[in-house]
């Protein structure tokens, strides 16, 4: 069999050409030259084994441009997507963050191309910037030289003669930088971009004459020669959505509790347990309760400062559902220094990543309250109008929580900052200090709304707020007024007559008329100017004639208020309990004093005290005056000497006769005998009687003999004209009948009779001689 070598050679050449065409594209402009040949046996020498050849003419063919290009993810992810369905997604991005995506611009044709690069942001929120850079593994984030918007990436045609290298591939990096302007980025914002390449055609009508880049002049070609915007490769970016829950102290131990720096809290005593506290929420009008409290779930923050007005710490009642907690401080009766209450708050993060959160007093809309100024050095927020200050403290150390200065924070921190890992709860303390200028004037609650703003969002607006409220006490006690409130009226006076009985209406709690009875009644107001219900213990007394007389308290219906103790021997027996007075309300009571019947005349100041049974506010009223009117009479008795008469056997006008004297007369006397009399005057008034003198008239048929006081005072004065004129010289014996002779002590030497003290007597010995 003879082999046709010409056929074999042709078949071999075609096979080689077909294989080459399947794996590479010949570069445009390449000339393909081909010369055919024939191999045959020399007909002139048929026996020859050496074939003869004949060659054809040479045919030259120029390879024309076949342009094509693509942009693809460098990691091989399939492209041809939209912002909505791309699988290349970055989640939880924060303001100012840059997202880097690698792409390859590939020349899949056989001619060099200048690809114009732009960003397609269809469907993206506005505000982000998109930039492109040449890939450079030696640079930070692999960013080489920047490709400006609308810039050109030049792609060489791949050289089929080289292996392992694609001269038609250029790597680039897309950088999406999110905005920091809070008006342009929110947790619901979606950003994204895709590089989009285009090539402007440069080929003429005759490709052999003007092949250009293979695309017709005046046309624009896109990736893989597809229609514009149909072969894209988006990167989608979703924004971090803070998930914070700012709360009061919770009844249960928080999950994964951490301190302000994000460190685990292993000491459970640093988180005050919610157990039971006594708070003043007893219903108003409740009577007879001097411990007006209700056991309620609550807590006391450990380590209460000295300025906390409540010994051991103020009880605080959290209401997690209402996102508020309420403190009920007592009064410290120290109005020179401000009071302080320390709350425990918690902040839970379920956002999926560690978050840094700044704390501040906030308005209802979550923005920082402009009424407060912040001092970074001390960590103190100060409200110059109300005088309230706020500090946020670490639960472990009690130190002020500082402002974060971490340069990696997505947004700048301006206020104290806590770090909260995902799934953890930060525990922090809120120290609220408020003025305590007095405990009487009406006072409003001290309310601080606390904002918690994530540094992973762009705005300075709280992501979750909670409220701490202080209910301060205030009260007044004093004389009643027509309007609500109590005043200390200058010297309110009640005049009483100790010689009468107690007023029958006074025991019913009503006012008693002056001078018609011996009961004084002062209407009083007990005013609760504070912010919680309270009852008050009332007590008072007045010392009259050396005797302490208690004040009794009646309600407006005439009922005696309940006593603290029913034991009359107890010091609390004369202490009385008001009904529970609602916050912002007052009650009227009556202070009733029954003056003793022997009370000396004069003005006596009543001292009253009211004490808040929960608040401990101590109030006094010391300006009410009881004026005891003069009451009584003067009694005078005259006795004559008579032997054998026993003392007290013959009293006259309530005055007992002395021994040897009688009021019924002597047995008889002869001329020349002396009649001896004792004249006794008694002051039955409740007050001294001024100018008190004893007088007697020389009887008919007698002559004056002598007169003297018994016992004799330091000085005695006399009058022989009925008291008109006085002298220290005793009258001479022999004065005629009808002469009025008076005698009196003058211990102050003012030549006038002294006053006779209440309840005392003055005795004079008076004698005459019978003619």
Phi, psi and omega in degrees: 000134179264137181265132177271095183296331180295317181294318180298317181296321180293316179298321180295316180298319180294319180296317179296318179296320181294320180295319180295318182293333183282338186252337182221169171242127181290135183300135179302142180094350178290137178264125177260113180255138182215130177236127180272162178214160176235141178242133185204168177269134182300116179296340179281344181220073184301338182275354183289141178264356179267117182287154174257154179235157175220134183254154180264186172285162180268133178249125180252134179232130178267128179286124182272159179295136172233084189285147174189142177208166180207156170240128185222159174296135181297329182278003176092000178300138182296140179255195184083056183225183176236175178298327184286327187246006179297148178264357178266100189228135170250124181251157175068029178287155184240161180307136179082353182288146176252134180247126186252131178226131179271137178228160173237129173263117192239132173271108179261009178254201184238018182223144179298143183226147171255106184266120176278127186253127175224165179259130173262120182242029181303126178089353183275148170296150182279158173117335179281153173254144179237127180228156179234143180224149170292142180288131177217108185294347182270356185251161178300131182059019178062026183268114174268220181291145181281142173258110185293159180303130183077010179285169187248133172254117182272126180247121172286161172280141180295135180273114182293347182280347181256149178239147179080354179228134177249101181293347182263017182240130176233124178273138177229167177233127174267133179238116173258119179250122184283152180286162174248354178289119183298343177281350185243356179215127177226169179299345179262359182291143174235123179246161177180166179197156173223136172291139178229126182255150177215151179230133177270127184293145179230004184282141176277185181288331176250104185297338178286333180271312181229081183291329182053220180261010176091342176267137184299139178302137179091357179251159176238126181254147179242179188305134179055025178058027178268171180293157181304140175067019180250350179232074184246169184216084188281150163249124179257139181234120173255150188267145178298132178251103179303138176233087184245145176229105181269124191224164164291174172302132187266152180296335179249154180298131182297153175285130179049061181291141179226161176274189186294338179267002180089009180274142181299141174266114181259347179263105185294342181290345179282349177246104185298127179287146174275109180243248178223132177231154178266120182233151187278070179242019176297141185300140178296147181092347177298133186252155171071022183241110178263013168230074190281066183231162176233125175298127187220144175301126182188190185206170171232125179296129181293153177071040179300138181288166180298335181278000173290124186289346183258121179304128181085353179112145182284133175290139183232134181248113179274144173234091185295321181298322180271358180056044180211150171225146191236131179254143182238080181285153171272179176264143180258000180055024175235101185261018180261342181233149178294161177258157183224138171233136180247119178265156168252127178237160177230151181222112184258137180244118174237030185278353179099352180207157175302137182233145171254130191230131178262143185249143181195156170295133189235158170276178181297331180275004176089355178278157179302137180288114183292349178291342181258137170254148186245130176255107183298324184297322183255351182069028187248130170265131183234127173262104186292340180281313183265342184081004180281137174238150182227135172226147176253129190239148175288138184288338182272316186258340186076003181284156177295134178287125183278169174278133180291132176246017181297120181293346181274359177299134179302322176230161184287136175271135177248343189229172180308136191236130175249149178256126184233105175298156178299137179078010181244167178234118176279136176254128177220160180248143178245114180263117181246121179245132186224153183295148176227069185282330174199166181250021185241318185292150177306139184227147180262160175299151173260110186243127178235114173272127185256122176267146177231108186248123178291137174281001179265005170241168191274337186269166173253069181223136182298137174273343178197132181242156172218161187236132173249128184233135176249131177255092183284155177267156172195145181202158176227148176218127181179191182293145188295151177229157179298318179269170180296138181127166180229146180225160172262087180298136180301114172048061171294133189240135170240123181263133182232159178243106185291350180276001181248186179268170175293150182291130178292334179277336182295325179292345176265007175088012181257165179293149179246142181294148179296142168065002178260352177209180181253027180248132174254136180229127178240114174292132183233151174248135170246114189246126176263096180269005182270198187244017171213160180293148179201152169251167187226144175260125183251141175206158179187163177200165175216136180264118182234119180061035179081002181248130177278118181256124183285156173265132174258145184239131181240151175275179185292345180265004177090007180268138176294132179295151179299141177277154175293321178227140177272356179277114184294345178269355182278145175295345179267005183297320181263031170247138189235146186251126175283161167299162176295126182261126180295153177300136180077012181238175177218160171231154178254133176232167180239124175272118187242128179233120174267110184285136178301151182295334181263019185296129176293147176294148179149178178260132182230131182271129179271131177253121181235150180224139173233132182233127175295126185289332171259312186293333185068010176301129182252118183236147180230153172226115186232029184241002178279135186240131169261122178255109179276118183284152174300138181208142178133204181200169175254130177248139178229133177230144180235128182236148178246146183295138177203125184294146173082005180271128180280148178298137177078005182277345184219064184290153178222133176054034178079011180243126180286145176285143175287166176299133179080016178225147180224156178263354186263000176108156180279176180284344184137161181209157181254156174307139182093344175284156177257131174262125181254125179244150166243124178252122182241125174249135182237131177273104179267008177279168177266018180211154177301146178253121185284155173054046184274123179222152175257133185231149174213153181255132178299120184292163175296150179068018178225163171238144180299140179245301182198163174211141180200152175273146180225117357286162184284130177282180179294335176209136178239140176240158188225156175219137178246011178235032176079017176101009179282322181230146186233147178212155178274358180269126181294146180295146179282148177296154177101359178300143189284163176302148181091350178285128177268115182249129180240151179220145182201153173284150176222064186290339179264003175055039177258010178063024175228152179299144176287166173280146176263117182302154179300136175079006181251171181236160174229129184242134177236138172264121185234128181227148178223162179245133179285133178291000000 
